[in-house]
């Protein structure tokens, strides 16, 4: 969901008459945060697949970084400037929601632990 949200419109700027996405902003002023979010999403998916405890712990860190970065993007793309406030679109909400879901899923992993026979 996070990867798809990077391609959706994040904000509409009425003074420019343009929609900004995770990969497009006017004259690349906000950079391309979609690249970082896609990296976090792919890395998190890979860590969900690895059935090791270290992978689950690392996954919590990566998911927390993704959440922090998505909140940063939300604040950056939805902030008013020079008296103009952009209209928030679907994608900006989805990146935050997807990041929250990722961190919840990383905190509650299913890992089979070996039983050593000790009480």
N, C-alpha and C positions, 0 to 999 in steps of 0.2 A: 504494500500500500504506500510506503514511503517513496519508493522509486517512481511509482505512477504519479504521486502528488508533485514530484519535482517537475513534471512536464505540464501540469495543469496551471492555469493562471493563478498567480498569488495575489496580485494587486492591480487595480486599474487606476492609472494616473490621468485624471481628467484634463489637466493642463497640457499633457503630451498626447492625449488620446491613444494611449498604448497600454496593453496588458504586459506586466512583468511576470516572468516565470523563474524557476530555479536556474535556468540557463540563459535567460535574456534580461538585460536591463539597459536602459538608454545609455549609450556610449560606454557600456560595461562598468558603470559607476559603482554598482553593488557587487560586482564580480559575478562568479558563477557558483553560488553556494550549493546548487544541485549536484555538482561533482562530489563535494565532500559528503553530502547526505546519501548519495548513491553508494559511495565507498563504505560509509558506516553501515548501511543496510546490507550490502553484500557480505561484509566481514561478519556482521551479526548472524546472518543466515548460515554462514560456514561454521561459526562457533556453536550454533544450535545443533548442527549435525554431529559434531565431534562429541563422543560420549565419555569425556574425561572431566574430572572435577576442575582442573586448571582452566579448561575451556569455558566452563560455566562461570567461573570467577572473572575471567577476562571479558566474558560477554557482558557482565554487569557493568564493567568499566566502559566498554565501547558503547553500550546502550545509554549510559549516563552522559557520555560525550555527545552522542547524537541528540539527546534531549536538550542539553545545554545549547548546542549549535542551532537546533530548530527554534528554540525560544529566542535566541539572538536574531535569527532570520525573521521571525515574527515581528520583533520590535523594530528591526531595521526597515522592513518593507511596509509596515503599517504606520510608521511615524509621520507626522505632519511636518511639512517644510515650507518655508516662505508663504504661510497662510493657506497652503493647499494640503488637504488631507486625502490620501488615496482611499479608494474603496477596496475593502478586503474581499478577496475572492475565495473560492472553495479550497484551492490548493494550499493556502497559508494555514487554514485550519487543519487540513488533513496531515500536514507534516508534523504538527504538534501532537495531534491525536495518535498518529502512527508511532511517534517516538515514545509517547507515554505507554502505549501497548507493548512496544519493544522492551521497555524497562520493566514492566510488570511481568512479562514472559521470562525475562532473564533472571528476575529475582525468585521466581517460582519454577525452577527447572525440575525435570524428572530425571534422576540419576540413580541407577542401580549400584548399590555399594556391596562390596564383597563381605560376606559374613565370615569372620575369622574364628568363630566358635567361642569367643570370649563373651562373658555376660556384660 
